[in-house]
């Protein structure tokens, strides 16, 4: 009888559950949505999907391969810039000088290359200059105690002005980005006959393909950088110390964290990524434009991508993947509005409203998530 009782006390075996038990184990659509929104990036993922679906329904060319290639230059640079900005913003700081590094690095690259240094060494030294600027930013903030807003705003004006002085405000062709023409023998079928005719084919060099000129080069760079920095932020001491400083700077210092070193390192990372993106964009467009209006706009969009991706301006919390998704949302928004034929005068207006809506959704979902976890 005891054996029978024990046998009867056992739960049903997997084979006895049947299809009904399997259906009960599968999450419902509402549960999937709740799990998605429970992620830190959940709300902006939902908003991005909604925006993509809206433009896919209302424009016939949105979901085409050609439009995807057009979309890449919108969000890939923002994702890289936003990734660097996340590391600074988690500290509770901000870096406005990335607009200047975005503009200044290609000019330094051009000057060094025309001096005969070579393409790759010129890129490396241009990024070394960005490293020095980032270190100065970090030193002013962490050692001298100057506000990061004031420090980086001053650096923004200083290096944008220096860019105009060095370049004389004159656009120049980007070294290594020139398009070359070669003649190839191409087979054509004419009236059932195979005819070989010479055709001119445009192509760019290996340097340009790697550093922004290739169709997918910036996307590949963006994905690799985002994955690498998200791993650093989540699983390394650098990332853990960054979050600790942003949450409680005094407590982190008392726990033995080298606050000044981490702060300088994060500002350096942000400046280097900004310079790298500036070179990418100069190679992609084949022209170096010493015009502050473009860098200033991309600076604000990069900060917006980081913020709507879930990084707190107050510090202590952030996600690099969220910055990528935030950049994708901004790219989809601008691309979709252009495809819909929205007047250029209204683009910033609609973009501003969309950013506010996305941020409101982010804040609301964040509060709901915190309330649910505390309950």
Beta strands, then each sheet from edge to edge (+ up, - down):
strand 1: 172-173
strand 2: 180-190
strand 3: 193-203
strand 4: 287-288
sheet 1: 1+ 4-
sheet 2: 2+ 3-
end
